[in-house]
Amino acid sequence: MTAAGGWLMAEGRIPSGRPWLGETELDMWPYRDRTVALLRRYARASVEVGRLPSLLGRECFRAKVSSYPMSSFEDVVIFVHDMDTVLRRLNPYQQRLIAMNVLEDYSLREVARLLVCPLRTLEREIPDALDVLSRALLESGLIKRA
């Protein structure tokens, strides 16, 4: 035991509730596919409302609206706003990784080359960013717990 009444890993005891981990990638991995699907839906919906996704940071106006099924234009605008809000929880580096890998469809190798970053780092960082998004999407109610 520590002076503060904590526990020591060397004692071989693991406290219930895993307070040092909280929700880990092991807890969040089932939501990654849903998060990626919502990000792709967000990219399409952003274009429908006349701009590119906030992660890409540019305005764009189209002459023709796609036929992505949503019940109304207002629903699309609300969805895009909600996703913009959730995406603000990522730090700028995580935003860039998600933008390049998910929205712009670069492979991990291409992202590593463009960012001059080790591939192994990206293999860890992108799932971590997806987990942050998954938690935020769960909290906001945009995806439901499995």
C-alpha positions as CSV (number, residue, x, y, z in Angstrom):
1,M,0.0,0.0,0.0
2,T,1.1,3.5,-0.7
3,A,1.0,6.3,1.9
4,A,-2.2,7.7,0.4
5,G,-3.9,4.3,0.8
6,G,-3.6,3.3,-2.8
7,W,-2.4,-0.1,-4.1
8,L,0.8,-1.4,-5.7
9,M,0.9,-3.4,-8.9
10,A,3.8,-5.4,-7.4
11,E,1.4,-6.7,-4.8
12,G,-0.4,-8.6,-7.6
13,R,-3.8,-7.1,-6.8
14,I,-5.8,-5.4,-9.5
15,P,-8.5,-3.1,-8.1
16,S,-12.0,-3.4,-9.3
17,G,-13.1,-0.9,-12.0
18,R,-9.6,-0.5,-13.4
19,P,-9.3,3.2,-12.2
20,W,-6.0,3.6,-13.9
21,L,-7.4,2.8,-17.3
22,G,-11.0,3.9,-17.5
23,E,-12.2,3.0,-21.0
24,T,-9.4,1.7,-23.1
25,E,-9.1,0.8,-26.7
26,L,-10.2,-2.7,-25.8
27,D,-13.4,-1.2,-24.6
28,M,-13.9,1.1,-27.5
29,W,-12.7,-1.0,-30.5
30,P,-16.3,-2.3,-31.3
31,Y,-17.3,1.3,-31.9
32,R,-14.5,2.2,-34.4
33,D,-16.3,1.0,-37.5
34,R,-19.5,2.9,-36.5
35,T,-17.4,6.0,-35.9
36,V,-15.7,5.7,-39.3
37,A,-19.2,5.2,-40.9
38,L,-20.5,8.3,-39.2
39,L,-17.4,10.3,-40.3
40,R,-18.0,9.3,-43.9
41,R,-21.7,10.1,-43.6
42,Y,-20.6,13.5,-42.1
43,A,-18.4,14.1,-45.1
44,R,-21.3,13.5,-47.5
45,A,-23.7,15.5,-45.4
46,S,-21.3,18.5,-45.2
47,V,-21.1,18.6,-49.0
48,E,-24.9,18.5,-49.1
49,V,-25.1,21.7,-47.0
50,G,-22.6,23.5,-49.3
51,R,-19.3,23.0,-47.7
52,L,-16.5,20.6,-47.0
53,P,-16.1,19.0,-43.6
54,S,-14.6,21.3,-40.9
55,L,-11.6,19.1,-40.7
56,L,-10.7,20.0,-44.3
57,G,-11.4,23.6,-43.6
58,R,-12.7,25.0,-46.9
59,E,-16.0,26.2,-48.3
60,C,-17.5,24.4,-51.3
61,F,-20.7,25.0,-53.1
62,R,-22.4,22.4,-55.3
63,A,-24.8,22.8,-58.2
64,K,-26.5,19.5,-57.4
65,V,-27.5,18.0,-54.1
66,S,-26.8,14.3,-53.7
67,S,-29.6,11.8,-52.9
68,Y,-28.2,10.7,-49.5
69,P,-31.4,9.7,-47.5
70,M,-32.2,12.1,-44.7
71,S,-35.7,13.2,-43.9
72,S,-35.1,16.9,-44.3
73,F,-32.4,19.5,-45.1
74,E,-32.6,20.7,-41.4
75,D,-31.7,17.1,-40.2
76,V,-28.6,17.2,-42.4
77,V,-27.6,20.6,-41.0
78,I,-28.2,19.5,-37.4
79,F,-26.2,16.3,-38.0
80,V,-23.3,18.3,-39.5
81,H,-23.3,20.7,-36.6
82,D,-23.3,17.9,-34.1
83,M,-20.4,16.2,-35.8
84,D,-18.5,19.5,-36.0
85,T,-19.0,19.8,-32.2
86,V,-17.8,16.3,-31.5
87,L,-14.7,16.7,-33.8
88,R,-13.6,19.7,-31.8
89,R,-12.7,17.3,-28.9
90,L,-9.8,16.1,-31.0
91,N,-6.5,17.9,-30.8
92,P,-5.2,19.4,-34.1
93,Y,-2.9,16.5,-34.8
94,Q,-5.7,13.9,-34.3
95,Q,-8.0,16.0,-36.5
96,R,-5.4,15.9,-39.3
97,L,-4.9,12.2,-38.9
98,I,-8.7,11.5,-39.1
99,A,-9.0,14.0,-42.1
100,M,-6.3,12.3,-44.0
101,N,-7.0,8.7,-43.2
102,V,-10.8,8.6,-43.1
103,L,-12.1,11.6,-45.0
104,E,-9.4,11.9,-47.7
105,D,-8.9,8.1,-47.9
106,Y,-5.1,8.1,-47.6
107,S,-3.6,4.8,-46.5
108,L,-1.5,4.6,-43.3
109,R,1.6,4.4,-45.4
110,E,0.7,7.5,-47.4
111,V,-0.2,9.5,-44.2
112,A,3.1,8.4,-42.7
113,R,5.0,9.6,-45.8
114,L,3.1,12.9,-46.0
115,L,3.5,13.7,-42.3
116,V,7.0,12.4,-42.1
117,C,6.0,10.2,-39.2
118,P,6.8,6.5,-38.4
119,L,4.1,4.1,-39.5
120,R,4.1,2.4,-36.1
121,T,3.1,5.8,-34.5
122,L,0.2,6.1,-36.8
123,E,-0.9,2.6,-36.2
124,R,-1.3,3.6,-32.6
125,E,-2.5,7.3,-33.0
126,I,-5.3,6.8,-35.5
127,P,-7.1,4.1,-33.3
128,D,-6.6,6.4,-30.3
129,A,-8.2,9.3,-32.2
130,L,-11.1,7.1,-33.2
131,D,-11.6,6.0,-29.6
132,V,-11.7,9.7,-28.5
133,L,-14.4,10.3,-31.2
134,S,-16.3,7.1,-30.3
135,R,-16.5,8.2,-26.6
136,A,-17.7,11.7,-27.7
137,L,-20.3,10.1,-30.1
138,L,-21.5,7.8,-27.3
139,E,-21.8,10.8,-24.9
140,S,-23.7,12.9,-27.5
141,G,-26.1,10.0,-28.4
142,L,-25.0,9.9,-32.0
143,I,-24.1,6.2,-31.6
144,K,-25.7,3.9,-29.0
145,R,-23.9,1.5,-26.7
146,A,-23.6,-2.0,-28.0
